[in-house]
Amino acid sequence: MNQSFQDKVVIITGGCSGIGRAAALQFAAAGAKLFLADLSEKAGDETVDAIEKLGAKATFARIDVTDVGDIERMVADCVQAFGTVDILVNSAGILGPRARTEKYPSVDFQQVMDVNVVGLWNCMKATLPHLLAKKSGCIVNVASVAGLLGFGGHVAYAASKHAVMGITKSAAVEYAKYGIRINAVCPAFTQTPMMDNELMNDDSNYFELLQQSIPMKRFAQPDEIAAGILYLASDAASFVTGHGLVLDGGLVVV
C-alpha cells in the first residue's frame, strides 16, 4: 500500500534532530504538512528549510515539552496554521546520565521522567481532543527496546520507556472505538546526536560494547526508525493499535 500523507498535518516533538528530523523529512516527501516542535531554533530553521526544499510546508516553534503552556500553544498554533492535526509523533526525549541505581542522581531521574513520560503524556492530552472531534487520526510514540528490557546504568531511561509503552497500550484501548490509533516504535541504539553526545563522550569502550551487543553489529540509522514511524501512521497499518514495533537489529531475541 502506498504511504501517502498528502495534506495530512503532522506534529513532531523533537522534530529537528535525530529520529524526529528523519521522520519529518520522510513525512514531507510523502506530502504531509509539518509542525515541528523542538528546543533549538537553529535546528528548527534548518529543518524547515530542508522541508521546504522538498516542496512541502512546515512551521517551527520552540517548545519545551515539560511546560504545559508550551504544549497547549503548540497544538493551538498548529491548528491555526494548518486548520487541523491528523498525526502526533512524540519523539522528544533525553537519555540522562549513566550511573548505577543507588548512585543515580535524583534530579536527573526526575528530569528524564518529566521529559520522556510527563511531556509525552501532556502532548497526547492536548492533541487527543482534536482527534476525537473528527474521530480519526493517530499517535506514534518513540519508545525504545529499553521499554521492553532492562538497561543497566540507565534506570531512569528504562523506567521512562516502560512507562511510554504502558501509556501507549492503555490509550490505544481507550480510543480505538473512536477511530484513533496509538502505537509506538521501539528502536535499539540509533546513531543520533543524543546517543553520540551522551554515550560516546562518556566512554568509547562502552559505545563499542553496545554496538557489539546487537546481532547485526551496527547501530540503527534515524531513517530506518523513521520508516517504522511512517508505517504506523499510514493506512497500511489501519488495523494496528497498541503495538510496539521493535526495530532493533535482533537485540531482543539474543
URLIN-V859011 format. One record per residue. SS is DSSP state (@ for helix, = for strand, . for the rest). Layout:
ss
SS
SS
This chain:
ss
.
.
.
.
.
.
.
.
=
=
=
=
=
.
.
.
.
@
@
@
@
@
@
@
@
@
@
@
@
.
.
.
=
=
=
=
=
=
.
.
@
@
@
@
@
@
@
@
@
@
@
@
@
.
.
.
.
=
=
=
=
=
.
.
.
.
.
@
@
@
@
@
@
@
@
@
@
@
@
@
@
@
.
.
.
.
=
=
=
=
.
.
.
.
.
.
.
.
=
.
@
@
@
.
.
@
@
@
@
@
@
@
@
@
@
@
@
@
@
@
@
@
@
@
@
@
@
@
@
@
@
@
@
@
.
.
=
=
=
=
=
=
.
.
@
@
@
.
.
.
.
.
.
=
@
@
@
@
@
@
@
@
@
@
@
@
@
@
@
@
@
@
@
@
@
@
@
@
.
=
=
=
=
=
=
=
=
.
.
=
.
.
@
@
@
@
@
@
@
@
.
.
.
@
@
@
@
@
@
@
@
@
.
.
.
.
.
.
.
=
.
@
@
@
@
@
@
@
@
@
@
@
@
.
@
@
@
.
.
.
.
.
.
=
=
=
=
.
.
.
@
@
@
.
